[in-house]
Amino acid sequence: MCEKCQTKVLQATDSNYGSFERAVIERRALKPDDVAIDIKYCGICHSDIHQVDNDFGSGVYPMVPGHEITGIVSAIGDQVTGFKVGDRVGVGCFVDSCGACEYCLRGEEQFCSQGVVVVFNSKDYDGNLTYGGYSQSIVVKDRFVIHVPESLDLAEASPLLCAGITTYAPMKRWNVGPGKKVAIIGMGGLGHIAVQFAHALGAAVTVLGHSESKKNEAQQFGADAYYLTSDPETFKQLKGQFDFILNTVAVSLDVDLYLSLLTVNGAMVYVGLATEAQTFHVGSLFGNQATITASNVGGIPMTQEMINFAAEKNVLPRIEMITVDQVSVAYERVLNSDVKYRFVIDMETL
């Protein structure tokens, strides 16, 4: 392994998703606890687009996005025992944390007291900017690398590193399983995976969608019912029905209307990151003692649990493979909801 290896990347040069260009960067020299990975595939997540477009005002350019990474281990540091060259692996949202605070110690690195290091557009603890998975290779601390089961195709596995854990984690927290009634709002990139997980966990699953066109596919993914949110009768028929509602869409909703669908002590959990303000009347929580909250992905142990469960239960993202030259068009199609259901970049086309 070289001291500092050069690697090809696809980078955004400014806050415009049409600004992608090929470039070469240096990855850090391998530390004793590092794993070097030859990246084979990287998924496109809506949050990649938020960062590239600087929707949150924190963009640093040039930027190399990508946090749904799968590939093959090419080298390991001399203190690494959990991986070997040739292993099939993945890297998700995070690449470092302090490892010593209460949150890190209980496997919730996303809440690290010192500040978790995100895989791209983030400063590491040495002050260096991180670059993500739109790249031929990456070097990551070993405890942030996930084993990908042999039964999972690497391309199909890549969206699980974000979309998978994003939907799986709140279901585990709220004990989704047999006897529970679950509603999934939206059946896009997150929603179609959420339906599969909820079904695999044993819950009765209803999809609340805006288009009749996805009804048959929802059933194929394991949904027991499909209702249109554009139909006022939906909210009358389903009032007080659900133990758990997962909101996967990134738009403003009539939150009070959706809260009315919860049973006593039910929970509505946001995983779709809307840029618009979401408002509701506190009175909507009293009648059924409802909870409204959000879920911030999941830690590394749960991510490994999730991908193992996905392999066991055949939870598979439906993907459309693209080349690096198609990324800008793919971003535009995501914004236009024109993908079924996740784009994955073949990094060998870089």
SULZITA-V127342 format. One record per residue. N is the residue number from 0. RES is the residue in three letters. PSI is psi in whole degrees, 0 to 359 (999 if undefined). Layout:
BEGIN
n	res	psi
N	RES	PSI
N	RES	PSI
END
This chain:
BEGIN
n	res	psi
0	MET	133
1	CYS	161
2	GLU	307
3	LYS	116
4	CYS	137
5	GLN	144
6	THR	145
7	LYS	143
8	VAL	164
9	LEU	118
10	GLN	149
11	ALA	128
12	THR	343
13	ASP	185
14	SER	63
15	ASN	119
16	TYR	359
17	GLY	4
18	SER	14
19	PHE	142
20	GLU	154
21	ARG	146
22	ALA	177
23	VAL	132
24	ILE	171
25	GLU	130
26	ARG	153
27	ARG	159
28	ALA	148
29	LEU	122
30	LYS	167
31	PRO	330
32	ASP	23
33	ASP	155
34	VAL	128
35	ALA	137
36	ILE	131
37	ASP	114
38	ILE	128
39	LYS	319
40	TYR	152
41	CYS	127
42	GLY	159
43	ILE	125
44	CYS	150
45	HIS	329
46	SER	335
47	ASP	315
48	ILE	318
49	HIS	316
50	GLN	314
51	VAL	318
52	ASP	359
53	ASN	38
54	ASP	335
55	PHE	4
56	GLY	16
57	SER	13
58	GLY	135
59	VAL	130
60	TYR	150
61	PRO	147
62	MET	134
63	VAL	100
64	PRO	185
65	GLY	115
66	HIS	25
67	GLU	76
68	ILE	132
69	THR	149
70	GLY	201
71	ILE	135
72	VAL	127
73	SER	338
74	ALA	156
75	ILE	151
76	GLY	163
77	ASP	354
78	GLN	2
79	VAL	126
80	THR	344
81	GLY	355
82	PHE	157
83	LYS	161
84	VAL	133
85	GLY	348
86	ASP	146
87	ARG	124
88	VAL	169
89	GLY	158
90	VAL	132
91	GLY	227
92	CYS	333
93	PHE	149
94	VAL	358
95	ASP	156
96	SER	174
97	CYS	330
98	GLY	1
99	ALA	343
100	CYS	172
101	GLU	327
102	TYR	316
103	CYS	320
104	LEU	336
105	ARG	16
106	GLY	27
107	GLU	62
108	GLU	337
109	GLN	341
110	PHE	17
111	CYS	130
112	SER	330
113	GLN	346
114	GLY	116
115	VAL	146
116	VAL	118
117	VAL	153
118	VAL	335
119	PHE	157
120	ASN	42
121	SER	153
122	LYS	131
123	ASP	181
124	TYR	350
125	ASP	2
126	GLY	7
127	ASN	144
128	LEU	138
129	THR	148
130	TYR	136
131	GLY	211
132	GLY	359
133	TYR	67
134	SER	161
135	GLN	337
136	SER	164
137	ILE	153
138	VAL	125
139	VAL	142
140	LYS	138
141	ASP	326
142	ARG	359
143	PHE	14
144	VAL	137
145	ILE	135
146	HIS	130
147	VAL	118
148	PRO	148
149	GLU	331
150	SER	348
151	LEU	131
152	ASP	135
153	LEU	322
154	ALA	315
155	GLU	332
156	ALA	333
157	SER	316
158	PRO	340
159	LEU	337
160	LEU	344
161	CYS	297
162	ALA	324
163	GLY	306
164	ILE	329
165	THR	323
166	THR	330
167	TYR	317
168	ALA	311
169	PRO	331
170	MET	321
171	LYS	319
172	ARG	322
173	TRP	17
174	ASN	45
175	VAL	130
176	GLY	197
177	PRO	137
178	GLY	350
179	LYS	143
180	LYS	123
181	VAL	138
182	ALA	137
183	ILE	120
184	ILE	114
185	GLY	142
186	MET	62
187	GLY	220
188	GLY	320
189	LEU	315
190	GLY	321
191	HIS	334
192	ILE	320
193	ALA	318
194	VAL	316
195	GLN	317
196	PHE	314
197	ALA	319
198	HIS	315
199	ALA	331
200	LEU	352
201	GLY	7
202	ALA	161
203	ALA	125
204	VAL	127
205	THR	134
206	VAL	132
207	LEU	103
208	GLY	163
209	HIS	353
210	SER	134
211	GLU	339
212	SER	339
213	LYS	5
214	LYS	311
215	ASN	320
216	GLU	323
217	ALA	318
218	GLN	322
219	GLN	326
220	PHE	352
221	GLY	6
222	ALA	141
223	ASP	338
224	ALA	159
225	TYR	125
226	TYR	146
227	LEU	128
228	THR	345
229	SER	350
230	ASP	115
231	PRO	332
232	GLU	334
233	THR	314
234	PHE	337
235	LYS	317
236	GLN	326
237	LEU	8
238	LYS	129
239	GLY	21
240	GLN	328
241	PHE	138
242	ASP	332
243	PHE	129
244	ILE	126
245	LEU	118
246	ASN	110
247	THR	0
248	VAL	154
249	ALA	47
250	VAL	166
251	SER	137
252	LEU	162
253	ASP	85
254	VAL	320
255	ASP	322
256	LEU	318
257	TYR	325
258	LEU	332
259	SER	345
260	LEU	350
261	LEU	146
262	THR	178
263	VAL	131
264	ASN	18
265	GLY	166
266	ALA	138
267	MET	120
268	VAL	129
269	TYR	130
270	VAL	341
271	GLY	130
272	LEU	91
273	ALA	142
274	THR	340
275	GLU	155
276	ALA	142
277	GLN	127
278	THR	150
279	PHE	162
280	HIS	130
281	VAL	336
282	GLY	338
283	SER	345
284	LEU	342
285	PHE	319
286	GLY	323
287	ASN	12
288	GLN	48
289	ALA	161
290	THR	136
291	ILE	127
292	THR	184
293	ALA	163
294	SER	127
295	ASN	85
296	VAL	227
297	GLY	162
298	GLY	179
299	ILE	315
300	PRO	319
301	MET	328
302	THR	319
303	GLN	318
304	GLU	316
305	MET	313
306	ILE	329
307	ASN	318
308	PHE	318
309	ALA	319
310	ALA	318
311	GLU	320
312	LYS	3
313	ASN	41
314	VAL	111
315	LEU	122
316	PRO	142
317	ARG	122
318	ILE	157
319	GLU	117
320	MET	137
321	ILE	166
322	THR	170
323	VAL	333
324	ASP	349
325	GLN	6
326	VAL	315
327	SER	317
328	VAL	321
329	ALA	319
330	TYR	314
331	GLU	321
332	ARG	324
333	VAL	314
334	LEU	333
335	ASN	10
336	SER	39
337	ASP	58
338	VAL	139
339	LYS	97
340	TYR	344
341	ARG	135
342	PHE	140
343	VAL	131
344	ILE	130
345	ASP	105
346	MET	349
347	GLU	352
348	THR	0
349	LEU	999
END
